[in-house]
Amino acid sequence: MTITVNISDTNLAELLAKVEAGEEIILARGDVPVARLAPVAADDNERRKNAIEDILAFRARMPKITQEEIAEWKAIGRR
């Protein structure tokens, strides 16, 4: 079920409770829709978890960078 609400008439806690219950909320400014609140699908959570694990694995494979290297890069960027 989709509900359209006016932004000025919203109570975020109530809207989030409806979204947690499975409803989709369209936020409108006057008659113009500007945002959608929808439940996060379980596969989205799994995809995010996998992306984080991939990033951490990539960082573990990268060579370590010293503070001196970072300072040198910053100095080069300021030239």
HUFEN-V952186 format. One record per pair of residues at least 12 apart in sequence whose ideal C-beta (glycine too) atoms are under 10 Angstrom apart, sorted by sequence separation. I is the first residue (numbers start at 1). J is the second residue. If there is no record, write none. Layout:
I_J + I_J
This chain:
3_15 + 15_27 + 24_36 + 25_37 + 26_38 + 5_18 + 24_37 + 25_38 + 23_37 + 24_38 + 3_18 + 10_25 + 23_38 + 24_39 + 3_19 + 22_38 + 23_39 + 1_18 + 10_27 + 19_36 + 22_39 + 19_37 + 21_39 + 9_28 + 18_37 + 19_38 + 20_39 + 1_21 + 3_23 + 4_24 + 5_25 + 7_27 + 19_39 + 20_40 + 1_22 + 2_23 + 3_24 + 4_25 + 5_26 + 6_27 + 7_28 + 8_29 + 16_37 + 18_39 + 19_40 + 1_23 + 2_24 + 3_25 + 4_26 + 5_27 + 6_28 + 7_29 + 8_30 + 15_37 + 1_24 + 2_25 + 3_26 + 4_27 + 5_28 + 6_29 + 7_30 + 1_25 + 2_26 + 3_27 + 4_28 + 6_30 + 6_31 + 7_32 + 12_37 + 4_31 + 7_34 + 10_37 + 7_35 + 4_33 + 5_37 + 2_36 + 3_37 + 2_38
